[in-house]
Amino acid sequence: MSQDSDSPILVPLSTILDLFDIGSSRVTQLAEKGVIVREYHGRYDLLKSVKGYVAYLKARPDNQYDDDTEPEDGGHSANEARRLNVIKKNELLDLQISEKKGNLINRANVHEQGIRAGAILSAECNAMLNDMPGQLAGSDEVGVREKLGARLDSLQMQFKEACSKAADPLFA
């Protein structure tokens, strides 16, 4: 599903409840404060709501709704743990939204593109080495290294130029 960068991603109340791990009355309170953005009845702007809720959590004192006791196990209070969990969920959601909008590529695609780039460079290096014996005949060790280095530098520049010209040079 392609989203225009200006059009909001609208989600139902159930998504907000699950994502923020809060009740519907709390969503209503936060929507009235402008923290969560309600576009119309039962539909919320996902990006603005996530950003607003994360900003709200970051600005809120850690112990605003906690009692003054620290957990006995040295961990986080229930509210602090919930706050951290919501922040983690929102960061993951932000990455997923960026990926869907095409701003990021997922790990599997990065790995696949890396393998393809390596294969392309390997094939070019093999072709270069097949072409070089005639050019290297009669050269001493230093001359061979200089000529190979120059060809490798040339290959590297060609690859960089191809990458800068195309959005996805490996699949063009």
Phi and psi in degrees as a GROMACS rama.xvg file:
@    title "Ramachandran Plot"
@    xaxis  label "Phi"
@    yaxis  label "Psi"
@TYPE xy
-92.0219  134.155  SER-2
-115.673  133.787  GLN-3
-69.4156  142.229  ASP-4
-64.5374  -21.4128  SER-5
-93.8332  -18.556  ASP-6
-87.083  134.717  SER-7
-72.7872  152.24  PRO-8
-94.2762  109.589  ILE-9
-94.4605  135.036  LEU-10
-129.521  155.713  VAL-11
-75.7106  166.335  PRO-12
-54.4271  -38.1445  LEU-13
-59.213  -34.5998  SER-14
-67.7541  -43.6402  THR-15
-63.4687  -43.2901  ILE-16
-60.1202  -44.7748  LEU-17
-70.7503  -42.8288  ASP-18
-66.3207  -44.6111  LEU-19
-92.8077  -9.09163  PHE-20
57.4906  46.9905  ASP-21
-132.732  167.839  ILE-22
-85.6783  167.027  GLY-23
-66.2766  -33.4264  SER-24
-66.5895  -35.6058  SER-25
-68.4873  -37.6807  ARG-26
-59.6623  -44.23  VAL-27
-60.1037  -45.1278  THR-28
-60.3814  -46.5141  GLN-29
-68.8795  -32.2455  LEU-30
-67.9188  -38.3654  ALA-31
-64.817  -31.1787  GLU-32
-81.8844  -10.647  LYS-33
86.4399  6.8407  GLY-34
-72.0759  -48.0064  VAL-35
-102.505  133.611  ILE-36
-99.8517  110.835  VAL-37
-94.9349  122.037  ARG-38
-81.0612  -46.6169  GLU-39
-157.995  176.644  TYR-40
-49.109  116.68  HIS-41
78.8869  2.86925  GLY-42
-125.717  131.524  ARG-43
-124.303  144.122  TYR-44
-76.2839  111.811  ASP-45
-62.8078  -52.567  LEU-46
-62.9092  -47.7846  LEU-47
-64.606  -37.0903  LYS-48
-68.8389  -41.8788  SER-49
-62.9778  -48.6026  VAL-50
-62.0198  -42.9489  LYS-51
-64.5677  -41.924  GLY-52
-70.1744  -39.129  TYR-53
-64.2845  -44.2378  VAL-54
-61.5627  -41.3337  ALA-55
-61.2202  -45.2084  TYR-56
-66.6387  -39.2312  LEU-57
-67.3302  -34.314  LYS-58
-80.2526  -23.1591  ALA-59
-74.6623  137.433  ARG-60
-59.5685  143.359  PRO-61
-55.1031  -34.3022  ASP-62
-107.362  22.4312  ASN-63
-54.9118  -41.2596  GLN-64
-111.932  7.05834  TYR-65
-91.4234  160.179  ASP-66
-80.2247  174.889  ASP-67
-83.1969  6.45428  ASP-68
-92.4936  144.129  THR-69
-89.3366  147.436  GLU-70
-60.0472  142.976  PRO-71
-65.197  -29.5319  GLU-72
-82.7518  1.72419  ASP-73
81.0915  2.11611  GLY-74
-84.7128  -156.821  GLY-75
-90.3383  150.989  HIS-76
-64.6705  166.144  SER-77
-60.8995  -42.6356  ALA-78
-69.1299  -38.518  ASN-79
-66.6378  -41.1073  GLU-80
-62.2593  -41.2256  ALA-81
-64.9341  -42.876  ARG-82
-60.6124  -45.1786  ARG-83
-65.1466  -38.5788  LEU-84
-63.8355  -41.9466  ASN-85
-65.0832  -41.6739  VAL-86
-61.7691  -42.8441  ILE-87
-62.9119  -44.656  LYS-88
-60.3377  -42.1495  LYS-89
-68.7499  -36.7953  ASN-90
-64.7569  -41.7181  GLU-91
-64.225  -43.5458  LEU-92
-61.5948  -41.5395  LEU-93
-59.9845  -41.744  ASP-94
-64.5226  -41.8008  LEU-95
-64.8613  -40.2724  GLN-96
-65.9001  -43.144  ILE-97
-60.8944  -38.489  SER-98
-65.2849  -43.9033  GLU-99
-64.9385  -33.1139  LYS-100
-77.7294  -7.29597  LYS-101
90.0604  8.96912  GLY-102
-79.9413  -19.8219  ASN-103
-133.508  157.413  LEU-104
-117.296  146.955  ILE-105
-75.8534  167.528  ASN-106
-58.4574  -41.274  ARG-107
-62.2642  -39.7242  ALA-108
-69.3524  -36.9073  ASN-109
-61.4776  -45.1338  VAL-110
-61.8432  -46.1491  HIS-111
-62.3534  -42.8733  GLU-112
-66.9458  -36.6381  GLN-113
-62.4687  -42.3708  GLY-114
-63.9733  -43.5469  ILE-115
-64.7165  -41.5776  ARG-116
-62.4898  -42.4954  ALA-117
-62.2644  -40.8199  GLY-118
-65.3965  -40.9953  ALA-119
-63.9616  -46.5951  ILE-120
-64.8967  -39.1113  LEU-121
-63.0907  -44.4044  SER-122
-63.6591  -41.4777  ALA-123
-64.5073  -40.905  GLU-124
-64.2668  -42.5612  CYS-125
-62.2789  -42.9182  ASN-126
-63.0955  -40.4784  ALA-127
-62.4882  -44.3692  MET-128
-66.1696  -32.385  LEU-129
-69.545  -30.76  ASN-130
-83.8319  -21.143  ASP-131
-77.4423  -28.2798  MET-132
-52.8171  -42.2392  PRO-133
-64.963  -36.2601  GLY-134
-75.3029  -24.9465  GLN-135
-93.9222  -10.1616  LEU-136
-57.6818  132.501  ALA-137
83.8618  -2.72166  GLY-138
-85.3295  148.057  SER-139
-82.8007  179.431  ASP-140
-58.4416  -42.8455  GLU-141
-64.5417  -43.0219  VAL-142
-63.0159  -40.6335  GLY-143
-61.1095  -47.0921  VAL-144
-61.8109  -41.9814  ARG-145
-63.8357  -45.6582  GLU-146
-66.815  -43.1225  LYS-147
-63.5351  -42.3232  LEU-148
-60.7705  -42.1266  GLY-149
-64.3258  -41.7908  ALA-150
-66.1546  -40.1008  ARG-151
-65.2479  -40.8749  LEU-152
-60.6505  -41.1678  ASP-153
-63.1093  -43.5215  SER-154
-61.015  -43.3817  LEU-155
-61.9815  -43.7716  GLN-156
-64.3359  -40.5283  MET-157
-62.7049  -41.2571  GLN-158
-66.6447  -42.6348  PHE-159
-62.0164  -42.7144  LYS-160
-62.9728  -42.0693  GLU-161
-63.1864  -39.5891  ALA-162
-67.964  -38.3315  CYS-163
-75.3246  -25.033  SER-164
-83.1497  -32.5604  LYS-165
-112.932  143.76  ALA-166
-64.0093  -34.6066  ALA-167
-141.978  76.3874  ASP-168
-64.5093  -23.1736  PRO-169
-76.1459  -20.1223  LEU-170
-112.836  4.77941  PHE-171
